[in-house]
Amino acid sequence: MKVVLLVGDQGNQRALCHKIAAVCEVAAIVVSENIPRKKPPAARRARTLLNRIGNRLTGRLFVDTWFEMLRRYDAEYPGWPDAPLVRVRNVNDAAAVETLERHSPDVTIVSGTNLVGGRVVRASKKIVNLHTGISPYVKGGPNCTNWCLAENWFHLIGNTIMWLDLGIDTGRLIATEQTPLDGGETFFELHWKVMEHAHDLYVRAVARLAGGGDVPSVPQSEIDEGTTFYTVDWNWAAQRRAQKNFRAHYRDYFADRERHRERSAGLRLISLDR
């Protein structure tokens, strides 16, 4: 199976590309800087600035954890796989569309880019996306693991592979899984396990497609409406809630196996193995 990867320019995305390249033919890798094509409204820019200030104060733990993870991936995967590399400012730039049209991949694989637009979707025969959260229950960004901590939803920490559409994490579901956790993780270990599980689930889904196997295609509306979180809302209050819940409740939640099972029992997860 021939694929084109559309990814962000970070170490975790290089790692994913290497893992995908081990199970299928990578025709090209489009690396996006994720620079918006239009300036956001002034009110949103102001809120973003305030959030950045908050990141330097209450959000330091999240920033440090993210960059520690990237440094680890940078050390393990210093370069990209051996495939043509196309660099773009935005995943919807003409060069990205031209790459898809030139290679005509069986599947377009998306991870870590800004919101994919109609031209990219139309240029793809099939297009799949990774969401580090369990859809439809938790959608959006900037990091749904942290939103789960902020909302005390430890049972919703996990990952989703979906067919990509033009919404925000709204595509038909291929696979959803909880990340295997035991409650003994440090803050860094929690995020590392989520990312490694995301890669593993994505590779398994791509391998199934490469082998000619069928995969699920379940409308999210059949399961739950869920909650969509937005980056602009990831402010100091949400950051404080996430840190407090992790310190006060995370370990106890996983120690109480009966309550763990009870909260998870209401979830409908989509198995790649049907």
KEKE-3310 file (N, C-alpha, C; in steps of 0.2 Angstrom, whole numbers, plus 5000, padded with zeros to 4 digits):
npx = (5004:5003:5007:5005:5011:5005:5011:5016:5030:5039:5047:5040:5032:5041:5045:5033:5032:5043:5039:5027:5032:5038:5028:5022:5023:5030:5027:5029:5033:5024:5028:5022:5023:5013:5007:4995:4984:4976:4975:4969:4954:4955:4951:4953:4966:4971:4966:4974:4987:4986:4985:4997:5005:5000:5005:5018:5017:5006:5006:5018:5022:5016:5021:5035:5034:5030:5040:5051:5047:5048:5061:5066:5061:5067:5080:5079:5075:5082:5082:5071:5062:5068:5062:5054:5054:5043:5041:5030:5021:5008:4997:4987:4992:4997:5007:5006:4994:4997:5007:5000:4991:5001:5007:4996:4991:4986:4981:4980:4989:4987:4993:4996:4995:4989:4971:4964:4959:4946:4952:4963:4957:4949:4959:4963:4962:4958:4958:4965:4966:4974:4969:4973:4964:4949:4937:4919:4919:4929:4935:4945:4957:4971:4978:4971:4973:4977:4966:4957:4963:4960:4946:4944:4942:4948:4946:4944:4956:4965:4966:4962:4958:4953:4942:4946:4936:4929:4927:4930:4939:4928:4926:4921:4923:4937:4945:4945:4954:4957:4972:4983:4985:4991:4991:5002:5010:5022:5020:5026:5028:5015:5010:5020:5016:5004:5007:5015:5006:4997:5004:5006:4993:4989:4998:4994:4982:4985:4993:4983:4975:4984:4986:4975:4964:4947:4941:4933:4920:4912:4899:4901:4890:4882:4886:4889:4887:4897:4911:4919:4934:4944:4959:4960:4954:4961:4967:4974:4966:4960:4972:4977:4967:4969:4982:4980:4970:4977:4987:4979:4970:4973:4981:4973:4962:4965:4969:4957:4949:4936:4928:4935:4932:4918:4916:4921:4913:4902:4907:4908:4918:4928:4933:4947:4948:4936)
npy = (4994:5011:5026:5044:5054:5067:5078:5086:5097:5090:5080:5069:5067:5063:5051:5044:5043:5035:5023:5020:5019:5006:4997:5000:5007:5022:5036:5050:5063:5076:5090:5100:5117:5122:5135:5147:5152:5163:5177:5176:5182:5198:5197:5183:5182:5190:5182:5171:5176:5179:5166:5161:5169:5163:5150:5152:5153:5146:5135:5129:5116:5108:5113:5110:5096:5092:5097:5089:5077:5078:5080:5068:5060:5066:5062:5049:5048:5056:5060:5060:5047:5038:5045:5056:5073:5086:5102:5113:5128:5128:5115:5115:5121:5124:5115:5104:5099:5097:5087:5076:5074:5071:5059:5051:5042:5027:5029:5043:5049:5057:5068:5078:5091:5107:5111:5101:5105:5106:5105:5096:5085:5081:5078:5066:5049:5040:5045:5047:5050:5054:5056:5061:5057:5051:5049:5049:5056:5065:5079:5089:5102:5109:5098:5083:5074:5082:5089:5079:5077:5089:5089:5078:5066:5052:5040:5042:5044:5041:5036:5039:5033:5039:5041:5055:5070:5086:5092:5095:5083:5074:5063:5047:5033:5022:5016:5015:5017:5015:5021:5010:5011:5012:5021:5023:5032:5045:5062:5065:5052:5048:5056:5051:5038:5039:5045:5035:5024:5030:5030:5016:5011:5018:5013:4999:5001:5006:4995:4985:4991:4991:4977:4974:4972:4974:4989:4996:5009:5019:5030:5044:5050:5040:5036:5046:5063:5070:5081:5095:5103:5118:5126:5139:5140:5134:5139:5147:5143:5131:5124:5124:5116:5104:5100:5099:5089:5078:5077:5075:5065:5056:5044:5037:5035:5025:5015:5011:4999:4994:5006:5011:5002:5003:5017:5015:5006:5012:5017:5016:5008:5007:4993:4988:4976:4972)
npz = (5000:4996:5003:5008:5019:5030:5041:5056:5061:5071:5084:5088:5077:5067:5073:5072:5058:5054:5060:5053:5040:5042:5039:5027:5010:5009:5000:5000:5011:5019:5027:5038:5044:5051:5051:5052:5039:5038:5048:5065:5073:5082:5096:5099:5097:5107:5118:5116:5118:5132:5137:5134:5143:5154:5153:5156:5169:5178:5169:5167:5170:5160:5148:5150:5151:5138:5130:5135:5131:5117:5115:5119:5108:5098:5100:5098:5085:5075:5061:5046:5038:5024:5011:4999:5004:5008:5012:5019:5023:5028:5030:5020:5009:4992:4987:4995:4991:4977:4979:4984:4972:4963:4967:4970:4982:4990:5003:5013:5026:5041:5054:5068:5061:5056:5054:5042:5025:5012:4999:5001:5006:4996:4986:4990:4990:5001:5017:5033:5051:5066:5083:5098:5110:5116:5104:5102:5114:5119:5111:5100:5106:5115:5119:5123:5133:5143:5145:5149:5162:5168:5168:5176:5170:5170:5164:5151:5145:5131:5114:5096:5080:5065:5050:5041:5041:5037:5049:5067:5073:5070:5061:5054:5064:5066:5075:5093:5108:5126:5134:5141:5158:5175:5185:5193:5186:5182:5179:5166:5162:5160:5149:5139:5138:5133:5120:5114:5114:5105:5093:5091:5090:5078:5069:5069:5063:5051:5046:5045:5035:5025:5023:5016:5023:5030:5039:5053:5052:5059:5063:5073:5079:5082:5094:5104:5109:5114:5120:5114:5115:5115:5110:5113:5125:5134:5148:5162:5173:5169:5168:5181:5187:5180:5185:5199:5200:5195:5205:5216:5213:5203:5206:5216:5209:5199:5208:5214:5208:5206:5204:5193:5183:5183:5178:5166:5160:5154:5142:5124:5114:5099:5092:5083:5079:5077)
capx = (5000:5007:5004:5008:5010:5005:5013:5019:5037:5041:5050:5035:5029:5046:5044:5027:5033:5047:5035:5022:5037:5040:5023:5019:5027:5029:5028:5031:5031:5023:5030:5019:5025:5006:5006:4988:4984:4973:4975:4963:4951:4959:4949:4956:4974:4972:4966:4980:4992:4985:4986:5004:5007:4998:5009:5024:5016:5003:5007:5025:5023:5014:5026:5041:5033:5029:5047:5055:5045:5050:5069:5067:5060:5073:5086:5078:5073:5085:5080:5065:5063:5070:5056:5054:5051:5040:5040:5025:5020:5002:4995:4983:4996:4996:5012:5003:4989:5001:5010:4994:4989:5006:5008:4990:4992:4980:4979:4983:4989:4987:4995:4999:4994:4983:4965:4964:4954:4943:4956:4967:4952:4947:4964:4965:4957:4956:4962:4964:4968:4975:4967:4975:4959:4944:4931:4917:4918:4934:4938:4948:4964:4977:4980:4965:4975:4977:4959:4954:4965:4956:4939:4944:4940:4954:4944:4944:4963:4967:4967:4957:4960:4947:4942:4945:4932:4931:4925:4936:4939:4921:4926:4919:4928:4941:4947:4946:4956:4960:4979:4984:4988:4991:4990:5009:5014:5023:5016:5029:5026:5008:5010:5024:5013:4998:5009:5017:5000:4994:5008:5005:4986:4989:5002:4990:4976:4988:4995:4977:4973:4990:4985:4969:4958:4942:4942:4927:4918:4907:4898:4902:4883:4879:4889:4888:4888:4904:4913:4924:4938:4947:4965:4959:4951:4966:4970:4977:4961:4960:4979:4977:4962:4973:4987:4977:4967:4983:4990:4975:4965:4975:4983:4968:4957:4967:4969:4950:4948:4929:4926:4938:4927:4911:4916:4923:4908:4897:4910:4907:4925:4927:4939:4950:4947:4928)
capy = (5000:5017:5032:5050:5057:5074:5078:5092:5096:5088:5073:5063:5065:5059:5044:5040:5042:5029:5017:5019:5016:4999:4993:5001:5011:5030:5039:5056:5066:5083:5092:5107:5122:5124:5143:5149:5155:5169:5180:5175:5188:5201:5194:5177:5183:5192:5177:5167:5180:5178:5159:5161:5171:5158:5145:5153:5153:5140:5130:5127:5108:5105:5115:5106:5089:5092:5098:5084:5071:5080:5079:5060:5058:5069:5058:5042:5048:5062:5061:5058:5041:5039:5047:5063:5077:5092:5107:5118:5133:5126:5108:5116:5124:5121:5110:5098:5096:5094:5080:5071:5073:5068:5052:5047:5037:5023:5032:5049:5048:5064:5068:5084:5096:5111:5109:5100:5108:5102:5103:5090:5079:5079:5075:5060:5043:5039:5050:5045:5055:5052:5060:5059:5057:5046:5052:5056:5059:5071:5081:5096:5102:5107:5091:5080:5071:5087:5091:5074:5078:5095:5087:5072:5060:5048:5034:5044:5045:5036:5038:5037:5033:5040:5043:5062:5074:5093:5094:5095:5076:5072:5058:5040:5030:5016:5012:5019:5013:5018:5020:5006:5015:5009:5026:5025:5036:5052:5067:5064:5045:5047:5058:5047:5032:5041:5046:5028:5020:5033:5027:5009:5011:5020:5008:4993:5002:5006:4988:4982:4993:4988:4970:4973:4970:4979:4992:4999:5015:5020:5037:5046:5052:5034:5034:5051:5070:5072:5088:5098:5108:5123:5128:5146:5140:5131:5145:5146:5139:5124:5121:5122:5110:5098:5098:5098:5082:5073:5076:5073:5060:5051:5037:5034:5032:5018:5010:5009:4995:4994:5012:5011:4998:5006:5023:5013:5002:5015:5019:5012:5009:5004:4989:4987:4969:4972)
capz = (5000:4995:5007:5009:5026:5031:5048:5059:5061:5078:5084:5089:5071:5064:5076:5069:5051:5054:5062:5047:5035:5043:5037:5020:5006:5010:4993:5001:5018:5018:5034:5039:5050:5054:5051:5050:5032:5040:5055:5069:5075:5087:5102:5099:5098:5114:5123:5115:5122:5139:5138:5134:5149:5159:5152:5159:5176:5180:5164:5166:5170:5153:5143:5151:5149:5131:5127:5137:5126:5110:5116:5119:5102:5094:5101:5095:5078:5073:5054:5043:5034:5017:5007:4997:5009:5005:5017:5018:5029:5030:5027:5014:5004:4985:4987:4998:4986:4972:4981:4984:4965:4959:4970:4971:4987:4992:5009:5015:5033:5044:5061:5070:5057:5057:5052:5035:5022:5007:4994:5003:5007:4989:4983:4993:4989:5007:5022:5040:5055:5073:5088:5105:5114:5114:5101:5102:5120:5120:5105:5100:5108:5112:5121:5126:5139:5149:5146:5153:5169:5170:5169:5181:5166:5168:5160:5144:5142:5126:5107:5091:5073:5061:5043:5042:5037:5037:5056:5072:5076:5069:5056:5056:5069:5064:5082:5099:5114:5132:5135:5147:5163:5181:5191:5195:5181:5183:5174:5160:5160:5157:5142:5135:5137:5128:5113:5112:5112:5099:5087:5091:5087:5071:5065:5068:5059:5044:5044:5043:5028:5020:5022:5012:5028:5032:5046:5055:5049:5064:5064:5080:5081:5084:5100:5109:5106:5117:5121:5110:5118:5111:5112:5116:5132:5139:5151:5169:5177:5167:5169:5188:5188:5178:5190:5205:5199:5194:5211:5221:5212:5198:5208:5219:5204:5197:5214:5215:5202:5204:5201:5187:5179:5183:5174:5159:5158:5149:5136:5118:5111:5093:5091:5076:5077:5077)
cpx = (5004:5003:5008:5006:5010:5005:5016:5026:5040:5044:5045:5032:5034:5046:5039:5029:5038:5043:5030:5026:5038:5034:5020:5024:5025:5031:5031:5029:5030:5023:5027:5022:5018:5005:4999:4989:4980:4974:4969:4960:4955:4957:4952:4963:4975:4971:4972:4986:4992:4986:4994:5008:5006:5003:5016:5024:5013:5004:5014:5026:5021:5019:5033:5040:5033:5036:5052:5053:5048:5058:5070:5066:5065:5079:5085:5077:5076:5083:5074:5067:5065:5064:5057:5050:5049:5038:5035:5024:5013:5000:4991:4986:4996:5001:5010:4998:4992:5004:5005:4992:4995:5007:5002:4990:4986:4977:4983:4983:4991:4989:4998:4999:4989:4977:4965:4958:4951:4947:4961:4963:4950:4952:4966:4959:4954:4960:4960:4968:4969:4973:4969:4970:4954:4938:4925:4917:4923:4937:4941:4955:4965:4980:4974:4967:4975:4970:4955:4956:4961:4949:4938:4941:4945:4952:4944:4951:4964:4967:4962:4960:4953:4948:4941:4940:4933:4929:4931:4935:4932:4921:4923:4925:4931:4943:4948:4949:4958:4967:4980:4988:4987:4990:4997:5013:5016:5020:5019:5027:5019:5007:5014:5020:5007:5001:5012:5011:4997:4998:5006:4998:4986:4993:4998:4985:4979:4990:4988:4975:4978:4989:4979:4963:4953:4943:4935:4926:4912:4905:4898:4895:4880:4881:4887:4889:4895:4905:4919:4928:4942:4953:4964:4957:4956:4970:4972:4972:4961:4967:4979:4973:4966:4978:4985:4974:4972:4986:4986:4971:4967:4976:4978:4963:4959:4968:4962:4948:4940:4926:4929:4933:4921:4911:4917:4917:4903:4900:4908:4914:4924:4934:4941:4949:4940:4926)
cpy = (5006:5023:5038:5052:5064:5075:5085:5091:5096:5081:5068:5062:5062:5052:5040:5039:5036:5023:5015:5016:5009:4995:4994:5006:5018:5033:5046:5058:5073:5085:5099:5111:5124:5131:5144:5153:5162:5171:5178:5182:5191:5198:5187:5178:5186:5187:5172:5170:5179:5171:5158:5163:5166:5152:5146:5153:5147:5134:5127:5119:5106:5107:5111:5099:5088:5092:5092:5078:5072:5079:5072:5058:5060:5065:5051:5042:5055:5065:5058:5051:5043:5039:5054:5067:5084:5096:5112:5122:5130:5119:5109:5119:5120:5115:5104:5095:5093:5087:5075:5069:5069:5060:5048:5041:5033:5026:5038:5048:5055:5063:5075:5090:5101:5108:5108:5102:5104:5100:5097:5084:5077:5076:5069:5055:5041:5043:5048:5049:5051:5057:5057:5061:5052:5049:5047:5060:5065:5073:5088:5096:5108:5100:5088:5076:5076:5089:5086:5075:5084:5094:5081:5066:5056:5042:5036:5046:5040:5040:5035:5038:5034:5042:5051:5065:5081:5096:5094:5088:5073:5066:5052:5037:5023:5012:5017:5015:5017:5016:5016:5010:5011:5014:5027:5029:5043:5056:5065:5057:5044:5050:5054:5041:5033:5041:5039:5024:5023:5030:5020:5008:5013:5015:5002:4995:5003:4999:4984:4984:4991:4981:4969:4971:4976:4982:4995:5006:5017:5028:5039:5048:5046:5032:5039:5058:5072:5079:5090:5104:5112:5125:5135:5146:5136:5136:5142:5142:5132:5120:5119:5116:5104:5095:5096:5091:5077:5072:5073:5066:5054:5044:5034:5031:5025:5013:5007:5005:4995:5000:5013:5008:5001:5012:5021:5009:5005:5018:5014:5013:5005:5000:4988:4980:4967:4967)
cpz = (5000:4999:5006:5016:5026:5039:5050:5060:5068:5078:5085:5082:5066:5066:5072:5061:5050:5055:5056:5042:5035:5040:5030:5016:5007:5003:4994:5008:5017:5026:5034:5045:5054:5056:5048:5043:5033:5047:5059:5071:5081:5094:5104:5100:5105:5119:5122:5119:5129:5141:5138:5140:5155:5159:5155:5167:5178:5175:5163:5165:5163:5148:5144:5149:5142:5128:5129:5132:5119:5110:5116:5112:5097:5094:5098:5088:5076:5066:5052:5039:5027:5012:5005:5002:5006:5011:5015:5024:5032:5027:5021:5009:4997:4984:4990:4994:4980:4973:4981:4976:4961:4961:4970:4976:4988:4998:5011:5023:5036:5051:5063:5066:5059:5054:5044:5031:5016:5002:4995:5003:5000:4985:4985:4992:4996:5012:5029:5045:5062:5078:5094:5110:5112:5111:5102:5109:5122:5113:5105:5103:5113:5113:5125:5132:5145:5150:5150:5161:5172:5172:5174:5177:5165:5164:5153:5141:5137:5119:5102:5084:5069:5054:5044:5037:5038:5044:5060:5075:5076:5064:5059:5059:5066:5070:5087:5105:5120:5132:5141:5152:5170:5187:5194:5191:5184:5178:5167:5157:5157:5150:5137:5133:5132:5121:5110:5110:5106:5093:5086:5088:5080:5067:5064:5063:5051:5041:5041:5036:5023:5018:5018:5017:5029:5039:5047:5052:5053:5064:5071:5083:5084:5092:5106:5106:5108:5118:5117:5114:5113:5114:5116:5123:5137:5142:5158:5173:5175:5168:5177:5190:5186:5183:5197:5205:5198:5201:5216:5220:5207:5201:5212:5214:5201:5202:5215:5209:5200:5201:5194:5182:5178:5178:5167:5156:5153:5143:5130:5114:5105:5092:5084:5074:5077:5083)
residu = (MET:LYS:VAL:VAL:LEU:LEU:VAL:GLY:ASP:GLN:GLY:ASN:GLN:ARG:ALA:LEU:CYS:HIS:LYS:ILE:ALA:ALA:VAL:CYS:GLU:VAL:ALA:ALA:ILE:VAL:VAL:SER:GLU:ASN:ILE:PRO:ARG:LYS:LYS:PRO:PRO:ALA:ALA:ARG:ARG:ALA:ARG:THR:LEU:LEU:ASN:ARG:ILE:GLY:ASN:ARG:LEU:THR:GLY:ARG:LEU:PHE:VAL:ASP:THR:TRP:PHE:GLU:MET:LEU:ARG:ARG:TYR:ASP:ALA:GLU:TYR:PRO:GLY:TRP:PRO:ASP:ALA:PRO:LEU:VAL:ARG:VAL:ARG:ASN:VAL:ASN:ASP:ALA:ALA:ALA:VAL:GLU:THR:LEU:GLU:ARG:HIS:SER:PRO:ASP:VAL:THR:ILE:VAL:SER:GLY:THR:ASN:LEU:VAL:GLY:GLY:ARG:VAL:VAL:ARG:ALA:SER:LYS:LYS:ILE:VAL:ASN:LEU:HIS:THR:GLY:ILE:SER:PRO:TYR:VAL:LYS:GLY:GLY:PRO:ASN:CYS:THR:ASN:TRP:CYS:LEU:ALA:GLU:ASN:TRP:PHE:HIS:LEU:ILE:GLY:ASN:THR:ILE:MET:TRP:LEU:ASP:LEU:GLY:ILE:ASP:THR:GLY:ARG:LEU:ILE:ALA:THR:GLU:GLN:THR:PRO:LEU:ASP:GLY:GLY:GLU:THR:PHE:PHE:GLU:LEU:HIS:TRP:LYS:VAL:MET:GLU:HIS:ALA:HIS:ASP:LEU:TYR:VAL:ARG:ALA:VAL:ALA:ARG:LEU:ALA:GLY:GLY:GLY:ASP:VAL:PRO:SER:VAL:PRO:GLN:SER:GLU:ILE:ASP:GLU:GLY:THR:THR:PHE:TYR:THR:VAL:ASP:TRP:ASN:TRP:ALA:ALA:GLN:ARG:ARG:ALA:GLN:LYS:ASN:PHE:ARG:ALA:HIS:TYR:ARG:ASP:TYR:PHE:ALA:ASP:ARG:GLU:ARG:HIS:ARG:GLU:ARG:SER:ALA:GLY:LEU:ARG:LEU:ILE:SER:LEU:ASP:ARG)
# end
